[in-house]
């Protein structure tokens, strides 16, 4: 029951605090709006209206004839899949009579929950994921091992810098330079010079810097007419990518790194190759799920989804299908399976889908675009950028198509 002292302002303040935590954890704006609606109904609020931006939000509501509007700033974004799930379950389990004090207590408990994985565990996971991505994209043994070591050290440095609350874009650029520099140093010391087979490891050692959650969330928000929040988040993701690209291209220019298109290989039925590829896909998905602070059961499911989706994508590409449609079908499979698992595991889809499809990121095309632009080769750069654009678009559209197929709210506009 609502207490006599509970004011409309207190209720709306806690509701905005809930939205702040959910957005900072990386969730989509349309899902935050939906969860706020559930809590508002439980607290007896009427005519809730919400407007999101990247670093602020405004909300207005009515109750018992009174009306109020409040604005709240949003702290810098981060990724916390466990927190997204906890907040989502809190909203969906709310019942009439929810008070601001009770909601505040629940939010205090969620916010106080420590990270589920230590700095060392996350660094090891990202190291394995970086090595797995290098192998999947044609890296040799030395390049894969160097990518694993450099990626793990780069993630450890990023965690330490974030603990000092440094600017995210500065940290991203520093970690790109550090990670790529460590990779080149390892290749120079242990190898006989930089070979084409080392290019994949150079790129995918820094894949942990790709803002996968903001990119996917913004594209899905665009499809749900959350335009302001989507554009703001896209701009944020673009700035993170730009910071990483600047650091990476600086090292590439100093080390003389070039990226050549991978040679096409004829389709063959090779059980050992498929098994190693499946293992690498599984490790890559699990690594990013750990990075995003997922629970153990979510990590394992993400590994399986990454394995199935990427094996389908690569298998279709081996048979001659172009990468964009192959990527679309791989992402579609991940999205459909994530929708089926969502109800059973009581976790939001985004906790499954984003880490599962990061492995499909066209890192080689993106880096080739940067290198060619720096060299003044505009036409080849545009061709590489177009390939990158269509593959990334296929990733997002595959997940969106799965939503349209499994969620009636996506088909019916209200």
N, C-alpha and C positions, 0 to 999 in steps of 0.2 A: 504494500500500500504506500501511496505517496505521503510523505511526512508534511505536516502543516508548514514547516519552515522552508521546504524545497521551493526555490524560485525558478521561474522560466530561464533566467540568466544562468543559474547553476547547471540546469539540465543541458542547455545549449553549449555551455563551456566544456562539459565533459564529452559531449557528442563531437565537438570539434577536436578535442584532445584525442579521441578514438580515431578520427579521420587522419589526424596528423601522424599518429603511430603507423597506421595502415599504409599511408602514402610513402612515408619515409622507409618503410620496409620493402617498397618496390611494387605494390599492387596497382592494378589498373584503376583509373578514376571512376569508371562506370561501376565497378564492383564495390568501391568504397561508398559511392552514392547509394547503392542497393543496401549495403550493410547498415549505413546510417539510417536509412528508412526503417529497417527492422527495429533498431534501437529506439528511434523516435516514437514509433508506435507503442513500444513497451513502456515508454515514459509518459505517454499521453500527449505527445506533441502533435500539433496539427499543421498542415500546409508547410512542410519542410521544403526549403529551397536552398540549393547549394551551388556555389561557383568555385571552381578550382583553378589555380595557376601553379607554377612550379614551386614558388617559395611563399605562397600565401593562399588562403581560402576564406570565403565569406559564406555565412549561413543565416537564414532567417526562419523563424517558426512562430506559431501561435499556440496559446493554451488558455482556456477559461477567459477568453475575450482579450487577453493581453498579447502583445506582439513585440518581438525584439529581433534585432539583427546584430551579429557579432563578426569580427574579423580576427583571424589567427595567422601568425607567421608559421611557416613550415621550415624545420631545420634541414640541413643538407641531406640529400638522399643517400640511402644505403640499401643493401640487399639482406633480407632476413626471412627466408622461406618459413622457418618455424614460427616466427611471430605472425606472419600473414595467416597461417593456418589457425593459430590460437585466437587471433582477433576475429577471424571468420566464424569459428565455432562459438565464440562468445556472442556474436550478433545473432546467429541462427538459433541459439538456445535461450535467448532472452524471452521473458514472459511479462505480461501486464503487471504493473506495480513496481517496475524497476526504478530505483531512486538514483539521483546523482551520486550520493555517497557510496552506494553499492557498486555502481559502475566505476567510480574512481578507485575503489578497492581492487576490483578485478583488473583494471588497467595498471595499477601499481604492481601487482603480482606479475603480470605479463612483461612489463617494462624492466622489472628487476631480474628476470630470468637471464642467467649468464649464457654466453656462447656455448653451443653444444660440442664444439671441437676446439682443441688447443691450436695455438699458432703453429706449432711443429706439425700437427696432424694435417692442417690445411695446406701447409707448404709441401709436405710429402704428397698429398693428394693432387695438388696442382702440378708437381713435378711429374708424377705418373701420367696425368692427363696431357701435359705438353709433349712428353715422349710418345704417347699413343697417337696424338694428332700428327706428329712428325712422321711416324711410320705410315699412317693412313694416307698421307699425301706424298709418299715416295721417298721419304728420308732414308738414308742408309743407317747402318748400325752406329757409327760414330756420331752422325748428326742427331739421331734419336736419343742417344745417351746424353749428348751435350745439351739438347733441348730440355730433357728431364731435369738435369742439374741446374741449368740456368733458370728455368721456369720456377723451380722450387725456391731458389735463392731470391728471385725477383718478387715472388709472392710474400716471402718472409720480410723482405725490406718494405714492401707496401704496407703490411700489417703494422710494422713498427712505426712507420711514418704516420699512419692514420691514428695511432694511439697518441700522437703529439698534436692531433687536430690540425694538421697542415692542409692547405688548399688542395682539393681533389685533383685539379688539373695539373698543378705543379708536381704532385706526387706521381701522377700518371706519366708525365714526361720523364721524370727522374727514373722511374722504374723501367720505362722502355729503354732508356740509354743504358742503365745498369744491366738489365737482362740480356739485351742484344750484345752489349760489350763483353759480358761473361761468355756468351755463346761463341762469339768470334775468337776470343782468347783461347777457349778450349780447342776449337778447330785448328787454330794456328799452332798450338803446342803439341796436340796429339795427332794431327793429320799432316798431310803434305800440301796444304794450300786449300783454298776455298773452291769446292767443286759444285756443279749443278745439283748434285744429290744432297748438298748441305743447305740449299735454299729453304726447303720446307721446315727444317728445324729452326732456322733463323726467324721465320715468320711465326711459327706456332709456339715458340718459347714464350712469346708475349701475348698469346691469345687470352690469357686470364684478364687482360686489361680491357677487352671488348665489353661494352656495357649492354649485355644481352637482355637483361630484364627491362631497362628503360626503352630499348628499341622495340621489343615485342609489345610491351604494354602500350606504347604510344600508337603503334599501328592498329592494335585492337581497339583502343580508345577512339581513333578516327572513325572506325566502322560503327561505333556506338554514339557518334555525334558529340563526343567530349572533346571538341576541337581545341579549345584554349589549352586545356591540360595536355593534350596530345602534342601540340606544336611546341609547347614549353619543354616537354620531356624530350622531344626529338632534338631540340636545340641543345639541351644538356648532353644528350648522347653524342651528338655531332662534335661538341667541344671536347668531350673525353676522347673520342676517336682522333680528333685533330691533334690533341696533345700527345697521344701515343704515336701517331704518324710522324710528328715532328721529331720526337726522340729516336724513332726507328730509322727514319731517313737520314738523320745526322750520322748515326753509326754506319749505316750502309754506305754513305758517301766517303767516310773516312776509311772503311775497310774495303771499299771497292766491290761490294756485294751486288750481284745482278740476279734476276729471276727470269728464267726462260720457261716457256710453256712446256708442260709435261708431255712427253711423247706418248701417243696413243698405243695401248697394248691390246693385242687381239684377245677376244673373250675366250677364256679357258675354264674348264671345270677342275679346280685345284682345291681339294678339301683342306689341305694344310693352310693354304693361303686364306681361305674363307674363315677357318678357325682362328687364325692369328688376327685377322681383321675384326672378327666378332669380339675377341678378347680386348683388342685396342678400343673398340667402340664402347664396350662395357666400362672399361677403366676411365675413358674420357668422360662419359656421362656421370659416373660416380664421383669423379674428381670435382666437377663443377657443382654437383649437388652438395658436396661437403663445403665447398667455397661459399655457397649460398646459405649455410647453416641449416641444412635439412636434417630431419630425424633419420635414424638408421633405416627404418622400413621405407621411407621415401627415397633414400639413397639407392637402395637395392632395386626398387622399381624403376627409378630413373635410369640405372645402368641397363636394365632389361629393355626399356623403351628405346634408349639410345642404340643398343645393339640391333634391335629389330628394324627401327627406322633407317639407320645408316646402312645396314646390310641390304635392305630393299633399294635404297638410293644407289649404292655402288653397284649392286647386281644389275639393276636396270641400265646404268651407265655402261657397264661392261658389255651388255648386249646391244649397245649402239644408241640408246636413248640419250638425248642431250641432257646436260646437267640441270637446267631449270625445271623441266617437267619431272625428271627423276627426283629432284629435291622436293618438289611439290607433293609427289606421292609419298615420299618418305615422311615429310612433315604431317601429311594428312593421316598416315597410319599412327604416328605418335599422338596426334590430337584425338583420334577416335579411341585409342586404347586408354589415354589419360582420362577421357570423359567416362569410360566404363569403370575405371579404377577410382574415380573421384567419390562416387557414392559409397563404395565399400570402405574406403580408407578415411573418409571425412576430411579430405584435404582439398584445397583449391587447385584447379587445373594448372595454373601458372607455375606452381611448385614442381609439377611433373614435366611440363612441356618445354619451358625455356632451357633448363640444363640438358634436356634430351636432344635438342636441335642445335645447340651451340657447336656441336661437332660438325655440322653441315656448313659452317661459316666459310665463305670463299676467301680465305686469308691471302692466298697466293695472288688472286686477281686484284684484290684491294692493294696489296703492296706493289704489284707490278704497275698499277696505275700511278702510284706516288713516284716510283723510280723513273718511269717514262716521262712524267710531267717535269721532274727535276732535270731531265736530260733534254727537254724541249721537243720530245717526240709526241706531238699532240694527237695525231690520228691513232697510233697504236694505244696511247693512253686512254682515249675515248672508247676504243674497242674493249680494252680490259675493264674499264669502268662500267660499260654496258653489261658485260657478262656478270660482274659483281652485283650490279643493281638487280638484274633479273633473278639471280640465285637468291639474294636476300628477300626479294619480293615473293619468290616462290615459297620460302620458309614461312613467312607471315601468312600468305594466302592459304597454305596448307592447313595451318592451325585454325584460321578463320573458317575455312570450309568445314572442318570438323565441328566447330561451334554451330554453324548453320544446320548441320545434319543432326545434332544431338540436343540442341537447346532451342526451344520454341521461342523464347524471348528474343533471340537474335533474328528470327524471321518476321516477327510481328512488331512493328513500330508503334509506340504509344505516345 
